[in-house]
C-alpha cells in the first residue's frame, strides 16, 4: 500500500493523524472498545469541541495534552436551567443535524440564546472539567438562562430531564 502525502494539501494534518492511528494500531483500542468514535477522535485531536488535544510522541504514540501557555479561566458563573435535546425533527428544525452556527452536531455542543457562538463553558456539577461549546440556539421562548445539551439519542436527552445548575463561562 502506497501513501502519498502532498505537503500543500490543506488536509495534511488530518491525513497524518489518521496515518498515525493506523501505524500505532490505536484505531482498534480507541474505536473497537467503544472509548471514542472516529468523529470524537478527530474533533478532540483538532480542538473543535474543546476536549483534550492529542499529541504524537516519537511518531508512534498518542497522548492527551493540555495547553498550559493558554489556560482557560472562568469569566463568570451563570445559573441556568439545563435540558437535553437530540437530532429529531420534533426537537429541531428541518435540518436536525446542522446547528444554528452551521456546525454538524457532535458531543460537547450546547444551545443557548445568551452566549455568542464559540463560547466555551463547563458544567462542573454534572460533567466536571468537560468543556462544551455554544454552537446552537433555542426557541426564543426559552430565554437567555437556559442551555440545551445535545445528545445522540432521544432517550438520552429525555432521561437527562431538566436541572437547575451553574455553568462556568470560560476565556483563554
Secondary structure, DSSP 8 states (H G I E B T S, - for coil): ------TT-TTHHHHHHHHHHHHHTHHIIIIITTS--HHHHHHHHTTSSS--EEEEETTTEEEEE--GGG--EEEEEEEEEEEEE-S-TTTS-S-TTB-TTS-B--TTEEE-SSS-TT-EEE-HHHHTT-EEEEEE---GGG-SSEEEEE-SSHHHHHHH--EEEEEEEEE-
